[in-house]
Amino acid sequence: MMGYKGVMFSLANRMSLCIVSLFLMVTLGHAADAQTLPTFVVRGRITTSFPANSIRVVVEDPKVKGVTVAETIVEEDGSYELSNLTLRTYKVITWLDGKKQDSKNLEILCRPGTVMKKSFFYGKNEPSFTFYFPLDDPEVADVQEIQPILSAGVMKEFRKGLEESANGNLKGAIQRLEGLLVKAPEFYGLHTRLGMLYEQSGCYADAEIEFSRAGELSPRSSQPLLNLARAQIQGSEGMPDMREILGLALQNLTRALALKPTSAVAHCLAGTAYERSSSYGEAEQSFKRALDLDSEMPAARLMLACLYMRQEKWEDSLENLGAYLNDHPYASDKTLVKSLISEVTDKLLSFDPL
């Protein structure tokens, strides 16, 4: 059974960059000392709809008004890092050129000893596309796999976790499902759902662990491999070993395609991994193959258009942006796409081959 389950990729609409931004990045940090509180590191990016010469990020304990817990100056590319955080919830205040912005909440739902990426946007009309990839039913393993007999109590608690998730309470959902890992360690749906929740929360290393376990429990299914590769692609952003991580993602996608050669999602994810590795030829082939299998796949169409923009292939980019609007005339982001078409058209008209 297929359905759109809310696993998202976002595409930043910056004409000068046209980069694919894949949610949040998390990687495992060092294990915390048993005699000290577990610590967290938060990394991310600050973006605005207007220029700013200086950006400062201040973190406060929401229960202790006006007391700074940590602060940092944002780098020129918008990246920042906050370390030695010991609480799960903070209030983030950003100063742009000395002007205080609205405070934002930061909730860390990852397992102890992690590095989390959290990005913030300030301004109006954040320019981004959001894609929902179709997922197999996360509770259903391959019919040939032997699944454990689960007690009524485990299933009741599992359903409560799903309800918490549906109601937007990610913290409650994660806590409930984490509590079931010892009771039902071979429950495929538990590991898959927990991985999805960690992914949604920006805890990509934790998501990788759960998707890997799901793959061990259902090795004939391609979906755990797709989930794992997706988390690896997202988690690779900004990491010093990014190419190695992307290589692992491509290996998992190769395994997924061996199980399901007609997976448009697998080819689209491969295109994303290749694009991040600056292997533009392979990326183009993968996106095109995804569109051969699913001609109306939004992510593949827009990512291909973005790839062509990066290469300044304006005509090809314009063709794919137009195809997107033809396939999805009532898309919620059609105004954004039309704006992008206008910018690409201007580039095309101003292009002088001489």
Secondary structure, DSSP 8 states (H G I E B T S, - for coil): -EEEEEEEEEEE--TTT--EE-S--EEE-----TTS---EEEEEEEEESS--S-EEEEEE-TTSTT-EEEEEE--TTSEEEEEEE--SEEEEEEEETTEE---EEEE--S-SSEEEE--EEESSS--EEEEEEEEE-TT---TTS------HHHHHHHHHHHHHHHTT-HHHHHHHHHTTTTT-TT-HHHHHHHHHHHHHTT-HHHHHHHHHHHHHH-TT-SHHHHHHHHHHHHHTTT-TTHHHHHHHHHHHHHHHHHH-TT-HHHHHHHHHHHHHTT-HHHHHHHHHHHHHH-TT-HHHHHHHHHHHHHTT-HHHHHHHHHHHHHH-TT-TTHHHHHHHHHHHHHHHHH----
